[in-house]
């Protein structure tokens, strides 16, 4: 690739020439380039070798030569940007376009897969927001859940294709009694910082979860020997293997709290380690000491480009360096989850069941969809329940004589464009009824905690890794927002615990339907997840989170 200085010299030369063809002496060229005649001759030779211009010198000192421009600065910059993107040099590309990310979009939408001359396989993926939190025990959004599974391991894992529980850090496990489980750890498992996995790491990672409702029945987690861990329960839990597959149960090294940047640069034992994580990119490198099969992709480079939020037509797009090498292949599926609205029982207005029912009718998904932008019609489907197959509760009918307030407050988390569109349609419909809708946009962690006073309604989305009752149960127990807004629903929370213990005839589906009938939980839309992949990136299978397992993807060399 030509040097940056050569590009600058060519641009300076082009700016000062009045036409594509000029007759100049070597001295005049040197004056235009602010250099000596000797350097001017060398620069012209290098530019000619690049095919940018033609320099036809004439015999004799001081004789004029013909200089013909064969390339334009616009096309030259385009090729420079393409080359910088191909090489993963994001900082230089941004500098070339003066930080205007929009000018990079033509080169980045669709991503870039590269097979280097050294045989390194690098996949670049454009994404629309930074990913500053990759700690598995904190509230996680859909993409963060996928990424922590590439970085960390749990005692057990769930097979994405058949849903079965498989060994991970624990190669075997056994239930000694309904209250006592034993797990045998793999030997010589290394964390990304080089430390070996010890039973004490497992005890510390799981022990810190006991204050959370989902893990509250784990009475003790203790090391029997360096490679044997026992979990003792206060109540039987036949679902314990499923519980240990939850993102929060992923295992961290015992010294993780000593690392101030652990959320940005987490240290796990998974197939990929974090090399770079800032507002511009997240770079993951294959971990050569991974105890399983080493990942096929050497590097996954995720570029953070906020303008993509308005430009992407699907959640994730992959492509290869040669975009004309084949047709795009797309996989799509309805997410296991939905967009929803919650009524906050801390709000005096939401204590009125008639008002809640009226809101469920006024803001039902069929009514809202008609007011949304046309491009959202392709990715949203009206929901009747939390999961696509849950259709037990019909759309609500209009209640009689509901007392309508003059003002309602709706909160949702930032960096999610569909929320703004939904809130705008809701505000328009409520305005027709004389109600002002005040919108509050908060950060994700504030939303997940429900830590905002004066909110009547919460707008959100749930994306599950599988469409099962247990996945819904785990989400209900793990999201603090739900405990905050449904603080008076003691029978609901008790019902979930009894279901887990096998002592309750009503399942999770029926419990959620009860909340839905009372308009405390209002499902709105299911989202069509789509992953577009162009030929050249192989082994890509879309997961329930709309991503793909990086370990199994690979880039085929182009045929010579």
C-alpha positions as CSV (number, residue, x, y, z in Angstrom):
1,X,0.0,0.0,0.0
2,X,1.4,3.5,-0.9
3,X,2.6,5.6,2.0
4,X,0.5,8.3,3.5
5,X,3.0,10.9,2.4
6,X,2.7,9.8,-1.2
7,X,-1.1,10.3,-1.1
8,X,-0.6,13.7,0.4
9,X,1.9,14.7,-2.3
10,X,-0.5,13.6,-5.1
11,X,-3.4,15.4,-3.6
12,X,-1.3,18.6,-3.3
13,X,-0.3,18.2,-7.0
14,X,-3.9,17.7,-8.2
15,X,-5.2,20.7,-6.3
16,X,-2.8,23.0,-8.1
17,X,-3.2,21.7,-11.6
18,X,-5.9,23.3,-13.8
19,X,-6.5,20.4,-16.1
20,X,-6.0,16.7,-16.6
21,X,-3.2,17.3,-19.1
22,X,-0.4,19.8,-18.3
23,X,3.0,20.7,-19.7
24,X,5.5,21.4,-16.9
25,X,9.2,21.3,-16.3
26,X,10.6,19.2,-13.5
27,X,11.4,22.4,-11.6
28,X,7.8,23.6,-11.8
29,X,6.6,20.2,-10.4
30,X,9.2,20.5,-7.6
31,X,7.9,24.0,-6.8
32,X,4.3,22.7,-6.7
33,X,5.3,19.8,-4.3
34,X,7.6,22.1,-2.2
35,X,10.6,19.8,-2.6
36,X,13.8,19.5,-4.6
37,X,13.9,18.5,-8.3
38,X,15.5,15.2,-7.3
39,X,12.7,14.4,-4.9
40,X,10.1,15.5,-7.4
41,X,11.5,13.0,-9.9
42,X,11.3,10.2,-7.4
43,X,7.7,11.2,-6.4
44,X,6.6,11.3,-10.0
45,X,8.1,7.9,-10.6
46,X,6.3,6.4,-7.6
47,X,3.0,8.0,-8.5
48,X,3.3,6.6,-12.1
49,X,4.0,3.1,-10.7
50,X,0.7,3.4,-8.8
51,X,-1.1,4.3,-12.0
52,X,-2.1,7.7,-10.7
53,X,-0.5,9.7,-13.5
54,X,1.6,9.6,-16.6
55,X,4.9,11.6,-16.8
56,X,6.4,11.8,-20.3
57,X,9.7,13.7,-19.9
58,X,11.4,15.4,-22.9
59,X,15.1,15.3,-23.6
60,X,17.0,18.4,-22.6
61,X,17.5,20.5,-19.5
62,X,14.5,22.7,-18.8
63,X,12.3,21.2,-21.5
64,X,8.6,20.8,-20.7
65,X,7.1,17.3,-20.1
66,X,3.6,16.1,-20.4
67,X,1.9,15.3,-17.1
68,X,-1.5,13.4,-17.5
69,X,-3.6,12.7,-14.4
70,X,-5.0,9.1,-14.7
71,X,-6.8,9.1,-11.3
72,X,-9.0,11.5,-9.4
73,X,-8.7,12.3,-5.7
74,X,-12.2,11.1,-5.2
75,X,-11.5,7.6,-6.6
76,X,-8.2,7.5,-4.9
77,X,-9.7,8.3,-1.5
78,X,-12.3,5.6,-2.1
79,X,-9.6,3.0,-2.8
80,X,-7.7,4.2,0.3
81,X,-10.7,3.8,2.5
82,X,-11.4,0.4,1.1
83,X,-7.8,-0.7,1.8
84,X,-7.8,0.8,5.3
85,X,-11.1,-1.1,6.1
86,X,-9.6,-4.3,4.7
87,X,-6.6,-3.9,6.9
88,X,-8.7,-3.1,10.0
89,X,-7.1,0.3,10.4
90,X,-10.2,2.1,11.7
91,X,-8.4,5.0,13.3
92,X,-6.7,5.9,10.0
93,X,-9.9,5.5,8.1
94,X,-11.7,7.9,10.4
95,X,-8.9,10.4,10.2
96,X,-9.1,10.3,6.4
97,X,-12.8,11.2,6.5
98,X,-12.3,13.8,9.3
99,X,-14.2,11.6,11.8
100,X,-17.4,11.6,9.7
101,X,-18.5,8.0,10.2
102,X,-21.2,8.3,7.7
103,X,-18.6,8.4,4.9
104,X,-17.3,5.0,5.9
105,X,-20.7,3.3,5.7
106,X,-20.5,2.3,2.1
107,X,-17.3,0.3,2.9
108,X,-18.6,-1.1,6.2
109,X,-22.3,-2.0,5.8
110,X,-22.0,-5.7,5.3
111,X,-18.7,-6.1,7.1
112,X,-15.5,-7.5,5.8
113,X,-13.9,-10.9,6.0
114,X,-10.2,-11.2,5.3
115,X,-7.8,-14.1,4.8
116,X,-4.3,-12.5,5.3
117,X,-1.2,-13.5,3.5
118,X,-0.1,-15.2,6.7
119,X,-3.2,-17.3,6.7
120,X,-4.9,-15.4,9.5
121,X,-8.7,-15.4,9.4
122,X,-10.2,-12.1,10.4
123,X,-13.9,-11.3,10.4
124,X,-15.0,-7.6,10.8
125,X,-18.6,-7.0,11.9
126,X,-20.2,-3.5,11.9
127,X,-22.3,-2.7,14.9
128,X,-24.2,0.3,16.1
129,X,-23.3,0.8,19.7
130,X,-20.4,0.4,22.2
131,X,-20.2,-2.7,24.4
132,X,-18.7,-1.4,27.7
133,X,-20.1,-4.1,30.0
134,X,-19.0,-7.7,29.5
135,X,-19.3,-8.9,33.0
136,X,-21.8,-11.9,33.1
137,X,-23.3,-11.2,36.5
138,X,-24.5,-7.7,35.6
139,X,-27.8,-7.1,33.6
140,X,-27.0,-7.9,30.0
141,X,-28.7,-7.0,26.7
142,X,-29.0,-9.5,23.8
143,X,-25.6,-8.9,22.2
144,X,-23.7,-8.8,25.5
145,X,-25.2,-12.2,26.4
146,X,-23.8,-13.6,23.2
147,X,-20.4,-12.1,23.7
148,X,-19.9,-13.2,27.3
149,X,-20.5,-16.8,26.1
150,X,-17.6,-16.4,23.8
151,X,-15.4,-15.1,26.6
152,X,-16.4,-17.2,29.6
153,X,-17.5,-20.8,30.4
154,X,-19.8,-22.2,33.0
155,X,-19.8,-25.5,34.8
156,X,-22.4,-26.7,32.2
157,X,-23.7,-25.4,28.9
158,X,-26.8,-25.8,26.8
159,X,-26.5,-27.3,23.4
160,X,-28.0,-24.6,21.1
161,X,-29.3,-27.1,18.5
162,X,-31.0,-29.7,20.7
163,X,-31.4,-27.9,24.1
164,X,-29.6,-30.6,26.0
165,X,-27.3,-29.8,28.9
166,X,-23.7,-30.7,28.3
167,X,-20.4,-30.6,30.2
168,X,-18.3,-27.5,30.1
169,X,-15.8,-26.7,32.9
170,X,-17.3,-29.7,34.7
171,X,-16.7,-32.8,32.7
172,X,-19.1,-34.9,34.9
173,X,-21.7,-34.1,37.6
174,X,-24.0,-36.2,39.8
175,X,-26.9,-35.6,42.1
176,X,-25.9,-37.2,45.4
177,X,-29.2,-36.2,46.9
178,X,-32.0,-33.8,46.0
179,X,-30.2,-31.2,48.0
180,X,-26.6,-32.1,47.2
181,X,-24.9,-32.0,43.8
182,X,-21.2,-32.7,42.9
183,X,-19.2,-31.4,39.9
184,X,-15.9,-32.7,38.7
185,X,-13.7,-30.0,37.1
186,X,-11.5,-30.4,34.0
187,X,-7.8,-30.3,34.6
188,X,-5.4,-27.7,33.2
189,X,-8.1,-25.1,32.2
190,X,-6.5,-21.7,31.8
191,X,-7.9,-18.3,32.1
192,X,-6.9,-15.7,29.6
193,X,-4.4,-14.1,32.0
194,X,-2.6,-17.5,32.3
195,X,-4.0,-18.6,35.7
196,X,-5.3,-22.1,36.1
197,X,-8.9,-22.8,37.0
198,X,-9.3,-23.8,40.7
199,X,-12.3,-25.1,42.6
200,X,-12.1,-21.9,44.6
201,X,-12.8,-19.8,41.5
202,X,-16.1,-21.7,41.0
203,X,-17.0,-21.3,44.7
204,X,-16.4,-17.5,44.6
205,X,-18.2,-17.0,41.3
206,X,-21.3,-18.9,42.3
207,X,-21.2,-17.9,46.0
208,X,-21.7,-14.2,45.1
209,X,-25.0,-15.0,43.5
210,X,-26.8,-16.3,46.6
211,X,-28.3,-12.9,47.2
212,X,-30.2,-13.0,43.9
213,X,-33.7,-14.6,43.8
214,X,-32.8,-17.0,41.0
215,X,-29.9,-18.4,43.1
216,X,-31.2,-17.8,46.6
217,X,-31.7,-21.6,47.3
218,X,-28.0,-22.3,46.8
219,X,-27.1,-22.7,50.5
220,X,-23.4,-23.5,50.0
221,X,-20.9,-23.9,47.2
222,X,-17.8,-25.6,48.6
223,X,-14.5,-27.1,47.3
224,X,-14.2,-30.7,48.2
225,X,-10.8,-31.0,46.5
226,X,-8.9,-28.9,44.0
227,X,-11.0,-30.3,41.2
228,X,-14.3,-31.2,42.9
229,X,-17.1,-28.7,43.8
230,X,-20.3,-29.4,45.8
231,X,-23.4,-27.3,45.7
232,X,-25.8,-27.7,48.6
233,X,-29.3,-26.5,48.3
234,X,-31.9,-25.3,50.8
235,X,-34.7,-26.7,48.7
236,X,-34.7,-29.3,45.9
237,X,-34.2,-28.0,42.4
238,X,-34.5,-30.5,39.5
239,X,-33.7,-27.6,37.2
240,X,-30.2,-27.0,38.7
241,X,-28.3,-28.0,35.6
242,X,-30.4,-25.5,33.6
243,X,-29.7,-22.8,36.3
244,X,-25.9,-23.4,35.9
245,X,-26.2,-22.6,32.2
246,X,-27.5,-19.1,32.9
247,X,-25.1,-16.2,31.9
248,X,-24.8,-15.1,35.6
249,X,-23.4,-18.5,36.4
250,X,-20.4,-18.2,34.1
251,X,-17.1,-18.6,36.0
252,X,-14.7,-15.7,36.6
253,X,-11.1,-16.0,38.0
254,X,-11.0,-15.5,41.8
255,X,-9.0,-12.3,41.4
256,X,-11.4,-10.6,39.1
257,X,-12.4,-7.8,41.6
258,X,-8.7,-6.7,41.6
259,X,-9.0,-5.7,38.0
260,X,-10.5,-2.2,37.7
261,X,-11.2,-2.6,34.0
262,X,-12.8,-6.1,34.2
263,X,-16.1,-4.9,32.6
264,X,-14.2,-3.6,29.5
265,X,-11.5,-6.3,29.4
266,X,-13.0,-9.3,31.1
267,X,-10.8,-12.3,31.8
268,X,-12.5,-15.7,31.2
269,X,-11.5,-19.1,30.0
270,X,-13.6,-19.1,26.8
271,X,-12.5,-19.5,23.1
272,X,-12.0,-15.7,22.7
273,X,-10.2,-13.1,24.7
274,X,-10.7,-9.3,24.6
275,X,-7.8,-7.4,23.0
276,X,-9.4,-4.0,22.5
277,X,-12.7,-2.6,23.8
278,X,-13.5,1.1,23.5
279,X,-16.1,3.4,21.9
280,X,-14.9,2.5,18.4
281,X,-14.2,-1.2,18.4
282,X,-14.3,-4.5,20.3
283,X,-11.6,-6.8,19.1
284,X,-11.6,-10.5,20.1
285,X,-8.7,-12.8,19.5
286,X,-8.8,-16.6,19.5
287,X,-7.5,-18.0,22.8
288,X,-4.8,-20.5,21.8
289,X,-4.9,-22.2,25.3
290,X,-8.6,-22.8,25.2
291,X,-9.4,-26.3,26.6
292,X,-11.9,-27.1,23.9
293,X,-11.4,-27.1,20.1
294,X,-9.5,-23.9,19.1
295,X,-11.7,-21.4,17.3
296,X,-11.3,-21.3,13.5
297,X,-11.5,-17.5,13.2
298,X,-8.3,-15.9,14.5
299,X,-9.9,-12.6,15.2
300,X,-13.4,-11.0,15.3
301,X,-13.3,-7.3,15.0
302,X,-16.5,-5.5,15.8
303,X,-16.6,-1.8,14.7
304,X,-18.9,0.6,16.6
305,X,-20.6,2.9,14.1
306,X,-23.7,4.6,15.6
307,X,-25.1,5.7,12.2
308,X,-25.6,2.0,11.4
309,X,-28.6,2.0,13.7
310,X,-30.5,3.8,11.1
311,X,-29.0,2.0,8.1
312,X,-29.0,-1.7,8.9
313,X,-31.9,-3.6,7.5
314,X,-31.2,-6.6,9.7
315,X,-29.6,-7.2,13.1
316,X,-26.3,-8.5,11.8
317,X,-24.7,-8.5,8.4
318,X,-21.6,-10.4,7.3
319,X,-19.8,-10.2,4.0
320,X,-16.4,-10.9,2.5
321,X,-13.8,-8.9,0.8
322,X,-15.0,-9.8,-2.7
323,X,-18.7,-8.8,-2.5
324,X,-19.5,-10.0,-6.0
325,X,-18.3,-13.5,-5.3
326,X,-21.8,-14.8,-4.4
327,X,-25.3,-14.0,-3.4
328,X,-26.2,-13.0,0.1
329,X,-27.7,-15.7,2.3
330,X,-30.1,-14.6,5.1
331,X,-31.5,-16.6,8.0
332,X,-34.4,-15.2,9.9
333,X,-36.6,-16.3,12.9
334,X,-39.0,-14.7,15.4
335,X,-37.1,-14.0,18.6
336,X,-37.8,-15.9,21.7
337,X,-39.3,-13.0,23.5
338,X,-41.0,-9.7,22.7
339,X,-41.2,-6.0,23.1
340,X,-43.5,-5.2,26.1
341,X,-44.9,-2.6,28.3
342,X,-45.1,-2.9,32.1
343,X,-47.4,-1.1,34.5
344,X,-45.5,0.1,37.6
345,X,-47.4,-0.7,40.8
346,X,-45.5,2.0,42.6
347,X,-47.4,4.6,40.6
348,X,-50.8,5.6,42.1
349,X,-52.3,5.9,38.6
350,X,-51.4,2.3,37.8
351,X,-53.3,1.0,40.8
352,X,-56.4,1.5,38.7
353,X,-57.1,-1.8,37.0
354,X,-59.6,0.0,34.7
355,X,-57.0,2.4,33.5
356,X,-54.5,-0.4,32.8
357,X,-57.1,-2.3,30.8
358,X,-57.9,0.8,28.8
359,X,-54.2,1.3,28.1
360,X,-53.8,-2.3,26.9
361,X,-56.7,-1.7,24.5
362,X,-55.7,1.8,23.3
363,X,-52.1,0.8,22.8
364,X,-52.5,-2.7,21.6
365,X,-50.0,-3.9,19.0
366,X,-52.4,-4.0,16.0
367,X,-53.3,-0.3,16.6
368,X,-49.6,0.7,17.1
369,X,-48.3,-1.1,14.1
370,X,-50.2,1.1,11.7
371,X,-48.6,4.2,13.0
372,X,-45.0,2.9,12.8
373,X,-42.6,3.6,9.9
374,X,-43.0,1.2,7.0
375,X,-39.6,-0.3,7.4
376,X,-40.5,-1.5,10.9
377,X,-43.5,-3.5,9.5
378,X,-41.0,-5.9,8.0
379,X,-39.3,-6.7,11.4
380,X,-42.2,-6.5,13.9
381,X,-45.1,-8.9,14.4
382,X,-48.0,-8.2,16.8
383,X,-47.6,-10.3,20.0
384,X,-50.2,-12.0,22.0
385,X,-47.8,-13.4,24.7
386,X,-44.2,-13.3,25.8
387,X,-43.2,-16.2,23.5
388,X,-44.6,-16.4,19.9
389,X,-46.5,-19.7,20.7
390,X,-48.1,-18.2,23.8
391,X,-51.5,-16.9,22.5
392,X,-53.7,-17.6,25.6
393,X,-54.8,-14.0,26.2
394,X,-56.9,-12.3,23.5
395,X,-56.5,-8.6,22.7
396,X,-58.3,-6.6,25.4
397,X,-61.6,-5.0,24.7
398,X,-62.3,-1.4,25.6
399,X,-63.3,-1.1,29.3
400,X,-66.3,1.1,30.3
401,X,-65.9,4.4,32.1
402,X,-62.2,4.3,32.7
403,X,-60.9,7.4,34.5
404,X,-58.2,8.8,32.3
405,X,-55.3,10.9,33.7
406,X,-54.0,14.1,32.1
407,X,-50.4,12.8,32.1
408,X,-48.4,9.6,32.0
409,X,-44.7,8.9,32.2
410,X,-43.1,6.2,30.0
411,X,-39.4,5.1,30.5
412,X,-37.2,3.0,28.2
413,X,-33.5,2.4,27.8
414,X,-31.3,4.3,25.4
415,X,-29.5,3.1,22.2
416,X,-32.6,1.3,20.9
417,X,-34.2,3.2,18.0
418,X,-37.4,1.2,17.9
419,X,-38.3,2.5,21.4
420,X,-38.3,6.1,20.2
421,X,-40.6,5.2,17.3
422,X,-43.0,3.2,19.5
423,X,-43.1,6.0,22.1
424,X,-43.9,8.5,19.4
425,X,-46.9,6.4,18.2
426,X,-48.1,5.9,21.7
427,X,-47.8,9.6,22.4
428,X,-49.9,10.4,19.3
429,X,-52.7,7.9,20.3
430,X,-52.8,9.1,23.9
431,X,-52.8,12.8,22.8
432,X,-56.0,12.1,20.9
433,X,-57.6,11.1,24.2
434,X,-56.3,14.2,26.0
435,X,-53.3,12.5,27.7
436,X,-49.8,13.9,27.6
437,X,-47.2,11.1,27.4
438,X,-43.9,12.2,28.9
439,X,-40.9,10.1,27.7
440,X,-37.8,9.3,29.8
441,X,-34.8,7.8,28.2
442,X,-32.4,6.2,30.7
443,X,-29.3,4.0,30.5
444,X,-29.8,0.3,30.5
445,X,-28.7,-0.4,34.0
446,X,-31.1,2.2,35.4
447,X,-33.8,0.6,33.4
448,X,-32.9,-2.9,34.5
449,X,-33.1,-1.9,38.1
450,X,-36.3,0.1,37.7
451,X,-34.5,2.9,39.5
452,X,-36.4,5.9,38.4
453,X,-39.1,7.8,40.3
454,X,-42.4,8.9,38.9
455,X,-42.6,6.4,36.1
456,X,-46.1,4.9,35.2
457,X,-45.1,2.6,32.3
458,X,-41.9,0.9,31.3
459,X,-41.1,0.0,27.7
460,X,-38.6,-2.8,27.1
461,X,-37.7,-6.0,25.3
462,X,-36.8,-9.5,26.4
463,X,-34.5,-11.7,24.2
464,X,-34.2,-15.3,25.4
465,X,-31.6,-17.9,24.4
466,X,-34.3,-20.5,24.0
467,X,-38.1,-20.6,23.9
468,X,-38.7,-22.6,27.0
469,X,-40.6,-22.2,30.3
470,X,-37.4,-22.3,32.2
471,X,-35.8,-19.5,30.2
472,X,-38.9,-17.3,30.9
473,X,-38.7,-18.2,34.6
474,X,-35.0,-17.3,34.8
475,X,-35.6,-13.9,33.1
476,X,-38.5,-13.1,35.5
477,X,-36.4,-13.9,38.5
478,X,-33.2,-12.2,37.3
479,X,-34.4,-8.8,36.1
480,X,-34.7,-6.5,39.1
481,X,-37.1,-4.2,37.2
482,X,-39.8,-6.8,37.5
483,X,-39.5,-7.1,41.3
484,X,-39.6,-3.3,41.5
485,X,-42.7,-2.7,39.4
486,X,-44.7,-5.8,40.6
487,X,-43.8,-5.4,44.2
488,X,-47.3,-6.3,45.4
489,X,-47.5,-9.6,43.4
490,X,-46.4,-11.9,46.2
491,X,-48.5,-14.7,44.9
492,X,-46.9,-14.5,41.5
493,X,-43.4,-14.7,42.9
494,X,-44.3,-17.5,45.2
495,X,-46.0,-19.3,42.3
496,X,-42.8,-19.2,40.3
497,X,-40.8,-20.7,43.3
498,X,-43.3,-23.5,43.7
499,X,-43.2,-24.3,40.0
500,X,-39.4,-24.6,40.2
501,X,-39.7,-27.0,43.1
502,X,-42.3,-29.1,41.3
503,X,-45.0,-28.2,43.9
504,X,-47.3,-26.0,41.7
505,X,-49.7,-27.2,39.0
506,X,-49.7,-23.7,37.3
507,X,-46.8,-23.3,35.0
508,X,-44.8,-20.2,34.1
509,X,-47.0,-19.6,31.1
510,X,-50.2,-19.5,33.2
511,X,-48.5,-17.2,35.8
512,X,-47.5,-14.7,33.1
513,X,-51.0,-14.9,31.5
514,X,-52.5,-13.8,34.8
515,X,-50.4,-10.7,34.8
516,X,-51.3,-10.1,31.2
517,X,-55.0,-10.3,31.9
518,X,-54.6,-7.7,34.6
519,X,-52.6,-5.5,32.2
520,X,-49.6,-5.4,34.4
521,X,-47.6,-7.1,31.5
522,X,-48.6,-6.0,28.0
523,X,-46.8,-7.8,25.1
524,X,-46.5,-5.6,22.0
525,X,-44.4,-7.1,19.2
526,X,-42.2,-10.1,18.4
527,X,-39.0,-9.1,16.5
528,X,-37.8,-10.9,13.4
529,X,-34.1,-11.5,13.9
530,X,-32.1,-11.7,10.7
531,X,-28.5,-12.5,9.9
532,X,-27.3,-11.8,6.4
533,X,-24.2,-13.7,5.2
534,X,-22.5,-13.6,1.9
535,X,-20.6,-16.6,0.5
536,X,-17.1,-16.9,1.8
537,X,-18.0,-16.9,5.5
538,X,-18.8,-20.6,6.4
539,X,-20.1,-22.3,9.4
540,X,-22.5,-19.5,10.3
541,X,-25.7,-20.6,11.9
542,X,-27.9,-17.9,13.5
543,X,-28.6,-18.4,17.2
544,X,-31.7,-17.4,19.1
545,X,-30.0,-14.1,20.0
546,X,-29.5,-13.2,16.3
547,X,-25.7,-13.8,16.4
548,X,-23.6,-16.9,15.5
549,X,-21.0,-18.9,17.4
550,X,-17.6,-17.4,16.4
551,X,-15.8,-20.6,17.1
552,X,-17.3,-22.5,14.1
553,X,-17.2,-19.7,11.5
554,X,-14.4,-19.7,8.9
555,X,-13.4,-17.9,5.7
556,X,-12.7,-19.9,2.6
557,X,-9.7,-18.7,0.5
558,X,-10.6,-17.4,-3.0
559,X,-9.9,-19.8,-5.8
560,X,-6.9,-18.8,-7.8
